[in-house]
Amino acid sequence: MPPDNLIDGRSIANQIHSETAVRIEALKRKGVQPGLAFVRVGEDPPSQVYVGMKERASERLGIRSETHVLPEATSEATLLELIHKLNADSGIHGILVQAPLPPQVDSLVVFSNVSPDKDVDGFHPINVGKLLLGDRTGFVPCTPAGIHELLIRSETPIAGSDVVVLGRGNIVGKPMAALLCQKARHANATVTLCHSQSRSLRNHCRQADILIAAIGVAEFVQEDFVKPGAVVIDVGVNRVTDEQAKGGSRLVGDVAFLQVQPIAGKITPNPGGVGPMTIAMLMSNTLRAAEILVR
């Protein structure tokens, strides 16, 4: 029997998928099938895995998907040409450009050229701005949105809580902080955004009622970083050497789970925590993009 303080991301993601599937069927009865386009540049192995998982989730839910794979040497201009075609395709409601992109491509330029109405990853400057302003008509990046749902559905108190977000990246850290500090339902937290240059990092973390680790360092958060009873969300995906594991390596999070789990009030496993939620929110965002078109 699993520990009773685990936040089961797979179970919560399945709840969201079930809700999404019902709405997709309602949309199909109106003659609209949500369409999602994946764009991948190069043959980065993790990217192949992630896109494959998203493709399978789309198929299960009844979202039509198509995947465009471009060579590693593709120019920025060629990639933008494809994105503009997808923007103009009325059968495509969501566009996801899989990161990372090769060095000759400016990711900010690419994300800025995806139509904000099809930007189901929430990376377009318009959607970023809407998030900061508390405008709910935009799309929230999938991982922060998934973490938010984990907190809500695990009945974690957010309002008034001290939250520490480890990591200031554009994909997780910054939007996560913006989401939780809003003057809104399921928000109103006091958020500290920490990073590699933060002083007394351990002391900051030990003040947190909710600690969200997205710093990209394997098992960085040790037992002495965590206040007893705190809620710990592990976003990290790090490959470490392990001669006993298949292939000589294994994936671990940013949290030293075995050390932290006994003192945490609630904690996400890794895998099985944040990852499934990211996919669930991508499907939900794609559905909403299609629903907006019908209104």
N, C-alpha and C positions, 0 to 999 in steps of 0.2 A: 504493500500500500504506500503511495507516495506521501512525503511529508505534507502536513496540512497547511503549511505556509507558502506553498508554491502557487504562483499565478500561472495558470495553464493557458498559454497563448494559443495552442492548437484548438482547445475547446472553445475559447472565446471567438477565435477566427471562424470556426465552423458555425457558431451562432450568427455571426455577421454574414457569412456566405448564404445561410438559409434565408435571412431577411432579404439579401440582394437577389437571390433566385426568384423569390415571390414577386419582387418588383420588376424583374426582367420579363417574367411571364406576362405581367400586366401590360408592359410596354409592347411586347410582341403582339398582343391582341389588338393593339392600335396600329399594327403594321410596321413597327420599328424594331430592328435587332441591333443592340449596341455593337459597335465595331471598334476594335483596339489594334493599333499598329505598333509593333516593336521594331526598333532600329538598333542594330548592333554593328559596330565597326571593328573588324579584326576577330581574332580567335582566342581572346582571353578566356581561359578555362572557367573561372568563376562566373564570368558574364554568360557563358553558354549555359551553365547550370541554372543561373537565376532566371534567364529568359525562358528556359525550358519549363521551369516550375510555374511561371506566370502563364505560359501558353496552356499548360494542362489545367490550371485553375479556370482560365477563360472557357476552355472547352466544356468543363464540367458544369459551368453556370449558364452556358448558352450565349456567351459573348463571342461574336465572330472575331477571330484574330488573324493577322497576317504578320509575317516576320521578314524584314529586309536586312540581309547581311552584306555588308560592304567590305572590301579588302582593307587591310591594315594601313595601306598607303593612300587611302582615299583622301582627296583634298577637302578642305573646308567648303569650297564652292560646290563641289559635287554633293556633299552631304546636305548642304542648304537647299540645293535644287530638289532633292528627294523630299525634304521636309515641306517645302512649299507645295509640292504635288499632293502630299498627304493633307495639308491644311485645306486644300481645295476639294478634297474627296468627300462628298456628302455622306458616304457610307462609313466613314471613319469618324468616330466621336472622341477618341482618345489617342494620343501619341506619346510613346515612351521611348526616349533615347537612352539606351543603357550606358551607364558610366562603368569604368573609366573610358574616356576617349583618347585616341593617340595624340602625341605631343603637337602635331601640326594643326590640330583642330582646337580652337578656343571654345571651351564648353560654355562659357557665358554667352558668347555670340550664338551658339547653337540653341541653347535653351531659350534665348530671347526671340528666336525666329519661329519657335513653335507657337501656333495660335493660342492665346491665353484661354480661349474657350475649349481647347483640346488638350491643354497642359495638365493632364491628370497626375503628373508627378509634382506639380506645384512649384516649379522652379522659375517660371517666367517672372520678370520684375513686377508685372502688374499683380500677379497672384501673391508674390512676396509682400508687396505693398499693402494689399488687402488684408493679409494676415496681421501685419503690424498695426493696421488701423482698426482691426476688429470687424472688418467687413466680411460677413459669412458667405457672400456670393462667390468668393474665390475658392480655389482648390488648395487644400493644405497638403504639404508634402506627406507622403504615405507613411513613412516610419514615425515621425512625430504624431501624426493622426492616430496611428495604431497604438502607440504608447498611451496616448490620451484615453483611448477606448479601454485599454487594459486597466488603467487606474479607475475609470468610471465603473466598469463592469465588475471589478474586484472590490467595489465599494470602499475604495481608498479615499479618505478625506483630502480634498485639495485646497479648498478655501482656507486661507490663513496659514497654511502649512509652509514651512521652510523647505524649499526645493533647491538642490544643487545639481546643476547639469555639468558634467565633466566633458568638455569638448565644445569648441566654438565653430564647428563646421557649418557650411550652408545647407547641408542635407539634413542634419539632425539637430545639432546644438543650438544654433540661433533660432530656427523656427520653433523648436521645443520650448525655449525660454519665452518667446513671443506668445505662444499659445497658452501657457500656464499663467502668465501675468495679466491676461486680459481682465477687464471688468465685465465678467460674464459668468454664466452658470458653468459649473465644473472648472472654474479657474480661480482667479483672485488669490493666487499663491504669491509668496515672496521668493523671488528667484535669484539665485546667484549663479552666474555663468563663469565657470573656471576653465583654465587651459594650462598649457605648458609653462607659461610665464607667471602664473598665479603664485603668490607667496603663501606660505603656511597652508598648502593644499590639503594636507591631512586634516588640519583643524577645521577648515571650511567644510569638508565632507562630514565630519563628525557632528556638525550642527544640523544636518539635514534630516527632516522627517521623511523626505523622498529623495533618493539619490539615483540619478540617471547617468549611467556610465557609457559615454560614447567618445572615448579618448583614443581608441585604436591601438592600445598597448595590452598585450596578453596578460590577463590576470593582474592588472595594475591595482585594482581595488582589493586590498587585503582586510583582514579582520579589524585592524586598528583604524581603518578609515570610516567605519560604520558605527553609528549610534545604535545601541541595542533597541530593537523594536522598529527600526526604520524600514521603509519600503525600498527595495533595491531593484532597479530595472537595468538589465545588462543588454546593451545594444551591440557590443563588439563581436566581430568575426575575425579571428586571428589564427593563422596556421602555425603550429609549433612542431618541432622535431620530436618524434616519439618512435624509437626503434621497435617497440612492441606493437605499434598500430599498423594497420594495413597501409602499405605505401610509404611507411616510415614517418608519417606525420599525422596530426589530428587537429581539429578545429576547437578553439577555446574562446571564451568571451573576454571581456575587459574586467570581469569580476572573478576572484578566486572562490568559486562557488562552494567548495567543500568547507572552506574556512568561514565564509560569510553566512551561509545558509542557517547554521544553528543560532545565530544572534539576530538575524533579520526578522522583522515582523511579518513581511511578505517578500518574496523574491521570485524573479522570473528564471526558469531554467534556460540553459543555452546548450544545445538547440531546444526549440519548443516553446520559446517565449515570444520575443519581438518579431522574429522572422516571419512566422505565419501571419502575423497581424499586418505587416507591410503589404503582403500580397492581398489580404482581405480588403485593405483600404484602397488599393489600386483598382480592384474590381468595383468597389463601391463608388469611387470617383468616376470611373468610366460610365457606369450606369447613370450617375447624376448628370454627366455631360450629355448623354442621350436624352434624358428626361427634359433637360432645359431646352433642347432643340424642339421638342414636341409641344411645349407650352406656348 
